[in-house]
Amino acid sequence: MKWFQWLSSRGKQADERIVNIQNKIYKEIYILVMLICLASVIGKFIMLGTDTPVITEVAILLASSLYYLIRSASLGIYSDAVEVHDRTSKFKMSTKNIIAGSVLGVGLALFFGFRSAVLYADGGLQSLWYFVLVAIVSLMIYVPLFLALTFGLHSVANKASAHVNKDDLE
């Protein structure tokens, strides 16, 4: 990327061992920042309640993840990483994405169902009705949404990365 040319070491002699160790450190920093943001969101919810805005932490989590996805796809390493994963893992990456999207959608639907039953229902039968109604409607909304996000983004990134690799070979 041309934005960060002043950071690159083009033309300079670089020891591969040092570069690999630096990359490991950058990876550890990335994971540490993600954990700090996640801990901040959880801490705010526990200590200050759910009314506390966490938009900054969510923006950091989403922006950095999206940047990594776009950057790895544009460099052509995403499809290579998926290929290596699929060779060494019991389940394909696409299968894991489908499962993750489905589990996230079902989990969120159940959460909304329980929350609706507890907060808004007056009796036992009404609680059951609110739970079933909200859970089913939430399933219809969130399972396809999370499937589209997880599996769709994976498919698009994989195709874009494979296209970059194909262009590099020509």
PyMOL CGO cylinders between C-alpha atoms (Angstrom):
from pymol import cmd
from pymol.cgo import CYLINDER

trace = [
    CYLINDER, 0.00, 0.00, 0.00, 1.38, 3.39, -0.93, 0.3, 1, 1, 1, 1, 1, 1,
    CYLINDER, 1.38, 3.39, -0.93, 0.14, 5.07, 2.25, 0.3, 1, 1, 1, 1, 1, 1,
    CYLINDER, 0.14, 5.07, 2.25, 2.85, 3.56, 4.42, 0.3, 1, 1, 1, 1, 1, 1,
    CYLINDER, 2.85, 3.56, 4.42, 5.86, 3.65, 2.10, 0.3, 1, 1, 1, 1, 1, 1,
    CYLINDER, 5.86, 3.65, 2.10, 7.90, 5.57, 4.63, 0.3, 1, 1, 1, 1, 1, 1,
    CYLINDER, 7.90, 5.57, 4.63, 7.55, 2.59, 7.00, 0.3, 1, 1, 1, 1, 1, 1,
    CYLINDER, 7.55, 2.59, 7.00, 8.75, -0.03, 4.55, 0.3, 1, 1, 1, 1, 1, 1,
    CYLINDER, 8.75, -0.03, 4.55, 12.33, -1.17, 4.33, 0.3, 1, 1, 1, 1, 1, 1,
    CYLINDER, 12.33, -1.17, 4.33, 12.61, -1.34, 0.55, 0.3, 1, 1, 1, 1, 1, 1,
    CYLINDER, 12.61, -1.34, 0.55, 16.14, -1.14, -0.64, 0.3, 1, 1, 1, 1, 1, 1,
    CYLINDER, 16.14, -1.14, -0.64, 17.47, -1.86, 2.83, 0.3, 1, 1, 1, 1, 1, 1,
    CYLINDER, 17.47, -1.86, 2.83, 19.09, -5.10, 3.82, 0.3, 1, 1, 1, 1, 1, 1,
    CYLINDER, 19.09, -5.10, 3.82, 16.87, -6.94, 6.29, 0.3, 1, 1, 1, 1, 1, 1,
    CYLINDER, 16.87, -6.94, 6.29, 17.56, -10.05, 8.26, 0.3, 1, 1, 1, 1, 1, 1,
    CYLINDER, 17.56, -10.05, 8.26, 14.71, -12.50, 7.71, 0.3, 1, 1, 1, 1, 1, 1,
    CYLINDER, 14.71, -12.50, 7.71, 14.87, -13.68, 11.32, 0.3, 1, 1, 1, 1, 1, 1,
    CYLINDER, 14.87, -13.68, 11.32, 14.45, -10.11, 12.59, 0.3, 1, 1, 1, 1, 1, 1,
    CYLINDER, 14.45, -10.11, 12.59, 11.56, -9.44, 10.23, 0.3, 1, 1, 1, 1, 1, 1,
    CYLINDER, 11.56, -9.44, 10.23, 9.80, -12.64, 11.32, 0.3, 1, 1, 1, 1, 1, 1,
    CYLINDER, 9.80, -12.64, 11.32, 10.26, -11.78, 15.00, 0.3, 1, 1, 1, 1, 1, 1,
    CYLINDER, 10.26, -11.78, 15.00, 8.94, -8.26, 14.37, 0.3, 1, 1, 1, 1, 1, 1,
    CYLINDER, 8.94, -8.26, 14.37, 5.91, -9.73, 12.63, 0.3, 1, 1, 1, 1, 1, 1,
    CYLINDER, 5.91, -9.73, 12.63, 5.28, -11.97, 15.64, 0.3, 1, 1, 1, 1, 1, 1,
    CYLINDER, 5.28, -11.97, 15.64, 5.47, -8.92, 17.91, 0.3, 1, 1, 1, 1, 1, 1,
    CYLINDER, 5.47, -8.92, 17.91, 3.01, -7.03, 15.69, 0.3, 1, 1, 1, 1, 1, 1,
    CYLINDER, 3.01, -7.03, 15.69, 0.66, -9.99, 15.82, 0.3, 1, 1, 1, 1, 1, 1,
    CYLINDER, 0.66, -9.99, 15.82, 0.89, -10.08, 19.61, 0.3, 1, 1, 1, 1, 1, 1,
    CYLINDER, 0.89, -10.08, 19.61, 0.19, -6.34, 19.78, 0.3, 1, 1, 1, 1, 1, 1,
    CYLINDER, 0.19, -6.34, 19.78, -2.85, -6.78, 17.54, 0.3, 1, 1, 1, 1, 1, 1,
    CYLINDER, -2.85, -6.78, 17.54, -4.21, -9.55, 19.76, 0.3, 1, 1, 1, 1, 1, 1,
    CYLINDER, -4.21, -9.55, 19.76, -3.49, -7.48, 22.88, 0.3, 1, 1, 1, 1, 1, 1,
    CYLINDER, -3.49, -7.48, 22.88, -5.38, -4.47, 21.49, 0.3, 1, 1, 1, 1, 1, 1,
    CYLINDER, -5.38, -4.47, 21.49, -8.33, -6.70, 20.58, 0.3, 1, 1, 1, 1, 1, 1,
    CYLINDER, -8.33, -6.70, 20.58, -8.39, -8.19, 24.08, 0.3, 1, 1, 1, 1, 1, 1,
    CYLINDER, -8.39, -8.19, 24.08, -8.18, -4.75, 25.70, 0.3, 1, 1, 1, 1, 1, 1,
    CYLINDER, -8.18, -4.75, 25.70, -11.09, -3.49, 23.59, 0.3, 1, 1, 1, 1, 1, 1,
    CYLINDER, -11.09, -3.49, 23.59, -13.14, -6.58, 24.40, 0.3, 1, 1, 1, 1, 1, 1,
    CYLINDER, -13.14, -6.58, 24.40, -12.33, -6.27, 28.11, 0.3, 1, 1, 1, 1, 1, 1,
    CYLINDER, -12.33, -6.27, 28.11, -13.29, -2.60, 27.98, 0.3, 1, 1, 1, 1, 1, 1,
    CYLINDER, -13.29, -2.60, 27.98, -16.69, -3.43, 26.46, 0.3, 1, 1, 1, 1, 1, 1,
    CYLINDER, -16.69, -3.43, 26.46, -17.35, -6.17, 29.02, 0.3, 1, 1, 1, 1, 1, 1,
    CYLINDER, -17.35, -6.17, 29.02, -16.10, -4.01, 31.89, 0.3, 1, 1, 1, 1, 1, 1,
    CYLINDER, -16.10, -4.01, 31.89, -18.29, -1.08, 30.88, 0.3, 1, 1, 1, 1, 1, 1,
    CYLINDER, -18.29, -1.08, 30.88, -21.34, -3.31, 30.66, 0.3, 1, 1, 1, 1, 1, 1,
    CYLINDER, -21.34, -3.31, 30.66, -20.67, -4.91, 34.05, 0.3, 1, 1, 1, 1, 1, 1,
    CYLINDER, -20.67, -4.91, 34.05, -19.70, -1.78, 35.98, 0.3, 1, 1, 1, 1, 1, 1,
    CYLINDER, -19.70, -1.78, 35.98, -21.67, 0.96, 34.25, 0.3, 1, 1, 1, 1, 1, 1,
    CYLINDER, -21.67, 0.96, 34.25, -24.60, -0.96, 32.79, 0.3, 1, 1, 1, 1, 1, 1,
    CYLINDER, -24.60, -0.96, 32.79, -25.79, -1.48, 29.26, 0.3, 1, 1, 1, 1, 1, 1,
    CYLINDER, -25.79, -1.48, 29.26, -26.58, 2.22, 28.78, 0.3, 1, 1, 1, 1, 1, 1,
    CYLINDER, -26.58, 2.22, 28.78, -22.88, 3.03, 28.45, 0.3, 1, 1, 1, 1, 1, 1,
    CYLINDER, -22.88, 3.03, 28.45, -21.75, 3.81, 24.90, 0.3, 1, 1, 1, 1, 1, 1,
    CYLINDER, -21.75, 3.81, 24.90, -19.09, 1.44, 23.57, 0.3, 1, 1, 1, 1, 1, 1,
    CYLINDER, -19.09, 1.44, 23.57, -18.98, 2.70, 20.00, 0.3, 1, 1, 1, 1, 1, 1,
    CYLINDER, -18.98, 2.70, 20.00, -15.24, 3.43, 20.14, 0.3, 1, 1, 1, 1, 1, 1,
    CYLINDER, -15.24, 3.43, 20.14, -14.33, -0.11, 21.18, 0.3, 1, 1, 1, 1, 1, 1,
    CYLINDER, -14.33, -0.11, 21.18, -16.69, -1.67, 18.66, 0.3, 1, 1, 1, 1, 1, 1,
    CYLINDER, -16.69, -1.67, 18.66, -15.31, 0.60, 15.92, 0.3, 1, 1, 1, 1, 1, 1,
    CYLINDER, -15.31, 0.60, 15.92, -11.75, -0.45, 16.78, 0.3, 1, 1, 1, 1, 1, 1,
    CYLINDER, -11.75, -0.45, 16.78, -12.69, -4.15, 16.78, 0.3, 1, 1, 1, 1, 1, 1,
    CYLINDER, -12.69, -4.15, 16.78, -14.58, -3.97, 13.48, 0.3, 1, 1, 1, 1, 1, 1,
    CYLINDER, -14.58, -3.97, 13.48, -12.19, -1.62, 11.67, 0.3, 1, 1, 1, 1, 1, 1,
    CYLINDER, -12.19, -1.62, 11.67, -9.08, -3.61, 12.50, 0.3, 1, 1, 1, 1, 1, 1,
    CYLINDER, -9.08, -3.61, 12.50, -10.70, -6.91, 11.58, 0.3, 1, 1, 1, 1, 1, 1,
    CYLINDER, -10.70, -6.91, 11.58, -12.04, -5.50, 8.32, 0.3, 1, 1, 1, 1, 1, 1,
    CYLINDER, -12.04, -5.50, 8.32, -8.65, -3.95, 7.53, 0.3, 1, 1, 1, 1, 1, 1,
    CYLINDER, -8.65, -3.95, 7.53, -6.92, -7.29, 8.08, 0.3, 1, 1, 1, 1, 1, 1,
    CYLINDER, -6.92, -7.29, 8.08, -9.43, -9.06, 5.83, 0.3, 1, 1, 1, 1, 1, 1,
    CYLINDER, -9.43, -9.06, 5.83, -9.15, -6.50, 3.03, 0.3, 1, 1, 1, 1, 1, 1,
    CYLINDER, -9.15, -6.50, 3.03, -5.38, -6.28, 3.25, 0.3, 1, 1, 1, 1, 1, 1,
    CYLINDER, -5.38, -6.28, 3.25, -4.81, -10.04, 3.25, 0.3, 1, 1, 1, 1, 1, 1,
    CYLINDER, -4.81, -10.04, 3.25, -7.20, -10.48, 0.32, 0.3, 1, 1, 1, 1, 1, 1,
    CYLINDER, -7.20, -10.48, 0.32, -5.55, -7.68, -1.67, 0.3, 1, 1, 1, 1, 1, 1,
    CYLINDER, -5.55, -7.68, -1.67, -2.12, -9.21, -1.10, 0.3, 1, 1, 1, 1, 1, 1,
    CYLINDER, -2.12, -9.21, -1.10, -3.35, -12.64, -2.16, 0.3, 1, 1, 1, 1, 1, 1,
    CYLINDER, -3.35, -12.64, -2.16, -2.50, -14.41, 1.08, 0.3, 1, 1, 1, 1, 1, 1,
    CYLINDER, -2.50, -14.41, 1.08, -6.07, -14.99, 2.24, 0.3, 1, 1, 1, 1, 1, 1,
    CYLINDER, -6.07, -14.99, 2.24, -6.76, -17.78, -0.24, 0.3, 1, 1, 1, 1, 1, 1,
    CYLINDER, -6.76, -17.78, -0.24, -3.37, -19.32, 0.54, 0.3, 1, 1, 1, 1, 1, 1,
    CYLINDER, -3.37, -19.32, 0.54, -4.13, -19.27, 4.27, 0.3, 1, 1, 1, 1, 1, 1,
    CYLINDER, -4.13, -19.27, 4.27, -7.54, -20.83, 3.62, 0.3, 1, 1, 1, 1, 1, 1,
    CYLINDER, -7.54, -20.83, 3.62, -5.95, -23.53, 1.47, 0.3, 1, 1, 1, 1, 1, 1,
    CYLINDER, -5.95, -23.53, 1.47, -3.40, -24.36, 4.17, 0.3, 1, 1, 1, 1, 1, 1,
    CYLINDER, -3.40, -24.36, 4.17, -6.16, -24.39, 6.81, 0.3, 1, 1, 1, 1, 1, 1,
    CYLINDER, -6.16, -24.39, 6.81, -8.38, -26.67, 4.71, 0.3, 1, 1, 1, 1, 1, 1,
    CYLINDER, -8.38, -26.67, 4.71, -5.50, -29.11, 4.18, 0.3, 1, 1, 1, 1, 1, 1,
    CYLINDER, -5.50, -29.11, 4.18, -4.60, -29.33, 7.85, 0.3, 1, 1, 1, 1, 1, 1,
    CYLINDER, -4.60, -29.33, 7.85, -7.97, -28.99, 9.55, 0.3, 1, 1, 1, 1, 1, 1,
    CYLINDER, -7.97, -28.99, 9.55, -10.78, -31.48, 9.97, 0.3, 1, 1, 1, 1, 1, 1,
    CYLINDER, -10.78, -31.48, 9.97, -13.39, -28.92, 8.87, 0.3, 1, 1, 1, 1, 1, 1,
    CYLINDER, -13.39, -28.92, 8.87, -13.08, -26.53, 5.94, 0.3, 1, 1, 1, 1, 1, 1,
    CYLINDER, -13.08, -26.53, 5.94, -12.95, -22.80, 6.63, 0.3, 1, 1, 1, 1, 1, 1,
    CYLINDER, -12.95, -22.80, 6.63, -16.25, -22.29, 4.77, 0.3, 1, 1, 1, 1, 1, 1,
    CYLINDER, -16.25, -22.29, 4.77, -17.92, -24.92, 6.98, 0.3, 1, 1, 1, 1, 1, 1,
    CYLINDER, -17.92, -24.92, 6.98, -16.61, -23.20, 10.09, 0.3, 1, 1, 1, 1, 1, 1,
    CYLINDER, -16.61, -23.20, 10.09, -17.94, -19.86, 8.83, 0.3, 1, 1, 1, 1, 1, 1,
    CYLINDER, -17.94, -19.86, 8.83, -21.39, -21.36, 8.21, 0.3, 1, 1, 1, 1, 1, 1,
    CYLINDER, -21.39, -21.36, 8.21, -21.42, -22.89, 11.70, 0.3, 1, 1, 1, 1, 1, 1,
    CYLINDER, -21.42, -22.89, 11.70, -20.19, -19.65, 13.30, 0.3, 1, 1, 1, 1, 1, 1,
    CYLINDER, -20.19, -19.65, 13.30, -22.81, -17.55, 11.52, 0.3, 1, 1, 1, 1, 1, 1,
    CYLINDER, -22.81, -17.55, 11.52, -25.58, -19.95, 12.46, 0.3, 1, 1, 1, 1, 1, 1,
    CYLINDER, -25.58, -19.95, 12.46, -24.48, -20.18, 16.11, 0.3, 1, 1, 1, 1, 1, 1,
    CYLINDER, -24.48, -20.18, 16.11, -24.23, -16.39, 16.39, 0.3, 1, 1, 1, 1, 1, 1,
    CYLINDER, -24.23, -16.39, 16.39, -27.69, -15.96, 14.88, 0.3, 1, 1, 1, 1, 1, 1,
    CYLINDER, -27.69, -15.96, 14.88, -29.29, -18.63, 17.09, 0.3, 1, 1, 1, 1, 1, 1,
    CYLINDER, -29.29, -18.63, 17.09, -27.52, -17.29, 20.18, 0.3, 1, 1, 1, 1, 1, 1,
    CYLINDER, -27.52, -17.29, 20.18, -28.69, -13.74, 19.56, 0.3, 1, 1, 1, 1, 1, 1,
    CYLINDER, -28.69, -13.74, 19.56, -32.23, -14.93, 18.83, 0.3, 1, 1, 1, 1, 1, 1,
    CYLINDER, -32.23, -14.93, 18.83, -32.35, -16.92, 22.07, 0.3, 1, 1, 1, 1, 1, 1,
    CYLINDER, -32.35, -16.92, 22.07, -30.95, -13.96, 24.00, 0.3, 1, 1, 1, 1, 1, 1,
    CYLINDER, -30.95, -13.96, 24.00, -33.62, -11.64, 22.60, 0.3, 1, 1, 1, 1, 1, 1,
    CYLINDER, -33.62, -11.64, 22.60, -36.30, -14.26, 23.27, 0.3, 1, 1, 1, 1, 1, 1,
    CYLINDER, -36.30, -14.26, 23.27, -35.29, -14.71, 26.92, 0.3, 1, 1, 1, 1, 1, 1,
    CYLINDER, -35.29, -14.71, 26.92, -34.90, -10.97, 27.40, 0.3, 1, 1, 1, 1, 1, 1,
    CYLINDER, -34.90, -10.97, 27.40, -38.33, -10.28, 25.97, 0.3, 1, 1, 1, 1, 1, 1,
    CYLINDER, -38.33, -10.28, 25.97, -39.94, -12.98, 28.10, 0.3, 1, 1, 1, 1, 1, 1,
    CYLINDER, -39.94, -12.98, 28.10, -38.32, -11.70, 31.29, 0.3, 1, 1, 1, 1, 1, 1,
    CYLINDER, -38.32, -11.70, 31.29, -38.76, -7.97, 30.77, 0.3, 1, 1, 1, 1, 1, 1,
    CYLINDER, -38.76, -7.97, 30.77, -42.15, -7.65, 29.09, 0.3, 1, 1, 1, 1, 1, 1,
    CYLINDER, -42.15, -7.65, 29.09, -44.32, -10.65, 29.98, 0.3, 1, 1, 1, 1, 1, 1,
    CYLINDER, -44.32, -10.65, 29.98, -46.73, -10.66, 32.93, 0.3, 1, 1, 1, 1, 1, 1,
    CYLINDER, -46.73, -10.66, 32.93, -47.33, -14.37, 33.44, 0.3, 1, 1, 1, 1, 1, 1,
    CYLINDER, -47.33, -14.37, 33.44, -45.97, -17.82, 32.66, 0.3, 1, 1, 1, 1, 1, 1,
    CYLINDER, -45.97, -17.82, 32.66, -47.98, -18.43, 29.49, 0.3, 1, 1, 1, 1, 1, 1,
    CYLINDER, -47.98, -18.43, 29.49, -47.36, -14.92, 28.22, 0.3, 1, 1, 1, 1, 1, 1,
    CYLINDER, -47.36, -14.92, 28.22, -43.62, -15.37, 28.91, 0.3, 1, 1, 1, 1, 1, 1,
    CYLINDER, -43.62, -15.37, 28.91, -43.61, -18.53, 26.82, 0.3, 1, 1, 1, 1, 1, 1,
    CYLINDER, -43.61, -18.53, 26.82, -45.52, -16.81, 24.00, 0.3, 1, 1, 1, 1, 1, 1,
    CYLINDER, -45.52, -16.81, 24.00, -43.17, -13.78, 24.02, 0.3, 1, 1, 1, 1, 1, 1,
    CYLINDER, -43.17, -13.78, 24.02, -40.12, -16.03, 24.04, 0.3, 1, 1, 1, 1, 1, 1,
    CYLINDER, -40.12, -16.03, 24.04, -41.33, -18.16, 21.12, 0.3, 1, 1, 1, 1, 1, 1,
    CYLINDER, -41.33, -18.16, 21.12, -42.51, -15.19, 19.08, 0.3, 1, 1, 1, 1, 1, 1,
    CYLINDER, -42.51, -15.19, 19.08, -39.40, -13.06, 19.55, 0.3, 1, 1, 1, 1, 1, 1,
    CYLINDER, -39.40, -13.06, 19.55, -37.02, -16.01, 19.17, 0.3, 1, 1, 1, 1, 1, 1,
    CYLINDER, -37.02, -16.01, 19.17, -38.60, -17.16, 15.88, 0.3, 1, 1, 1, 1, 1, 1,
    CYLINDER, -38.60, -17.16, 15.88, -38.69, -13.66, 14.40, 0.3, 1, 1, 1, 1, 1, 1,
    CYLINDER, -38.69, -13.66, 14.40, -35.10, -13.06, 15.53, 0.3, 1, 1, 1, 1, 1, 1,
    CYLINDER, -35.10, -13.06, 15.53, -34.04, -16.37, 13.98, 0.3, 1, 1, 1, 1, 1, 1,
    CYLINDER, -34.04, -16.37, 13.98, -35.54, -15.29, 10.67, 0.3, 1, 1, 1, 1, 1, 1,
    CYLINDER, -35.54, -15.29, 10.67, -33.61, -12.02, 10.83, 0.3, 1, 1, 1, 1, 1, 1,
    CYLINDER, -33.61, -12.02, 10.83, -30.27, -12.81, 12.44, 0.3, 1, 1, 1, 1, 1, 1,
    CYLINDER, -30.27, -12.81, 12.44, -29.35, -16.27, 11.14, 0.3, 1, 1, 1, 1, 1, 1,
    CYLINDER, -29.35, -16.27, 11.14, -29.42, -15.16, 7.47, 0.3, 1, 1, 1, 1, 1, 1,
    CYLINDER, -29.42, -15.16, 7.47, -27.71, -11.88, 8.40, 0.3, 1, 1, 1, 1, 1, 1,
    CYLINDER, -27.71, -11.88, 8.40, -24.82, -13.56, 10.21, 0.3, 1, 1, 1, 1, 1, 1,
    CYLINDER, -24.82, -13.56, 10.21, -24.56, -16.27, 7.55, 0.3, 1, 1, 1, 1, 1, 1,
    CYLINDER, -24.56, -16.27, 7.55, -24.30, -13.58, 4.89, 0.3, 1, 1, 1, 1, 1, 1,
    CYLINDER, -24.30, -13.58, 4.89, -21.67, -11.72, 6.90, 0.3, 1, 1, 1, 1, 1, 1,
    CYLINDER, -21.67, -11.72, 6.90, -19.46, -14.67, 7.83, 0.3, 1, 1, 1, 1, 1, 1,
    CYLINDER, -19.46, -14.67, 7.83, -19.78, -16.91, 4.79, 0.3, 1, 1, 1, 1, 1, 1,
    CYLINDER, -19.78, -16.91, 4.79, -20.31, -14.07, 2.32, 0.3, 1, 1, 1, 1, 1, 1,
    CYLINDER, -20.31, -14.07, 2.32, -17.27, -12.10, 3.42, 0.3, 1, 1, 1, 1, 1, 1,
    CYLINDER, -17.27, -12.10, 3.42, -15.18, -15.27, 3.42, 0.3, 1, 1, 1, 1, 1, 1,
    CYLINDER, -15.18, -15.27, 3.42, -16.28, -16.18, -0.12, 0.3, 1, 1, 1, 1, 1, 1,
    CYLINDER, -16.28, -16.18, -0.12, -15.71, -12.68, -1.50, 0.3, 1, 1, 1, 1, 1, 1,
    CYLINDER, -15.71, -12.68, -1.50, -12.30, -12.36, 0.16, 0.3, 1, 1, 1, 1, 1, 1,
    CYLINDER, -12.30, -12.36, 0.16, -11.26, -15.84, -0.99, 0.3, 1, 1, 1, 1, 1, 1,
    CYLINDER, -11.26, -15.84, -0.99, -12.24, -15.11, -4.62, 0.3, 1, 1, 1, 1, 1, 1,
    CYLINDER, -12.24, -15.11, -4.62, -10.52, -11.71, -4.58, 0.3, 1, 1, 1, 1, 1, 1,
    CYLINDER, -10.52, -11.71, -4.58, -7.37, -13.22, -3.11, 0.3, 1, 1, 1, 1, 1, 1,
    CYLINDER, -7.37, -13.22, -3.11, -7.37, -16.08, -5.64, 0.3, 1, 1, 1, 1, 1, 1,
    CYLINDER, -7.37, -16.08, -5.64, -7.81, -13.50, -8.43, 0.3, 1, 1, 1, 1, 1, 1,
    CYLINDER, -7.81, -13.50, -8.43, -4.77, -11.57, -7.16, 0.3, 1, 1, 1, 1, 1, 1,
    CYLINDER, -4.77, -11.57, -7.16, -2.76, -14.81, -7.04, 0.3, 1, 1, 1, 1, 1, 1,
    CYLINDER, -2.76, -14.81, -7.04, -3.86, -15.68, -10.57, 0.3, 1, 1, 1, 1, 1, 1,
    CYLINDER, -3.86, -15.68, -10.57, -2.80, -12.24, -11.83, 0.3, 1, 1, 1, 1, 1, 1,
    CYLINDER, -2.80, -12.24, -11.83, 0.56, -12.60, -10.09, 0.3, 1, 1, 1, 1, 1, 1,
    CYLINDER, 0.56, -12.60, -10.09, 1.21, -15.91, -11.83, 0.3, 1, 1, 1, 1, 1, 1,
    CYLINDER, 1.21, -15.91, -11.83, 0.53, -14.46, -15.28, 0.3, 1, 1, 1, 1, 1, 1,
]
cmd.load_cgo(trace, "trace")
